[in-house]
Amino acid sequence: MTLDQQDERVREAVIKLIDDDGLFNYTQFLDSYKDQDDIYSNTLKLFAYGTFKDFSDNKSIYLDLSDKQLSKLKQLSMTSYSSDRVVEYARLRLELDLESNESVEELFISAVNNNLIQGKLNQLSNTLTVHSNIKRDIHSIDIHSLKNFLDQYSANIKQLLGSFNDIEVSNANHINHINHVNTQHQQLFSKAIQYHKSHSSTKPQQPSSRKRNRAHP
């Protein structure tokens, strides 16, 4: 088999996967393409964990997509919004290149029917509230980035807890010092009171009887 024939077989396989109306999770197929960096593997990875914005920002690294495939990618892109998050129609129109609010609602209904997302539309406020969505595949780079973030977050927490402990120790030492000073002041005050009482209760010395009984001439 020639190289061109191999490329054509890979192309047909990828198109078949992204064309499948009932297939929205590509985990089981990624292993065959994870070490490849070509237009075919990029397209499969796009449908696995990418968004329409990824496609529109760099179309040259992906296969050309049909309207059906683009609709599927846009539905998958809707699942990137967090649960219980309110998203304005205007944002969806911009990020998903939709022409009207009606297009937003039609795409949302398609995503709901495909069990990709659950939520509700508010035509008065022109907003979409996401209640839940499917969990898509995660890019291996995202996993490493997430691990690095968690490691850094853990280190920051440990440093913060250490600062709190230092503050607690400092405060404890400060409190002990204050208590010691207060004790010293109380002891001095008590001694002063005792000294005052002992001196105030001492009677003046009386003249000797010898002097009192001295005879008058």
CORUR-V615436 format. One line per field, one symbol per residue. ss: DSSP state (@ for helix, = for strand, . for the rest). phi: phi as a letter, one per 30 degrees, with the letter a starting at -180 (. if undefined). Layout:
ss = ???
phi = ???
//
This chain:
ss = ..@@@@@@@@@@@@@@@@@.......@@@@........@@@@@@@@@@@..@@@@@@.@@@.....@@@@@@@@@@@@......====@@@@@@@.....@@@@@@@@@@@@@...======....=======......@@@@@@@@@@@@@@@@@@@@@@@@@@@@@@@@@@@@@@@@@@@@@@@@@@@@@@@@@@@@@........@@@@.....
phi = .dddddddddeddddddddddccbbcedcdedbdccbbdddddddeddbcbddedddaddcbddcddddddddddddddddddhccbdeddddddchcdadddddddddddddchdablbcbddchbbcdcaadccdcdeddddddddddddddddddddddddddddddddddddddddddddddddddddddddddddddddddddddddcdddd
//
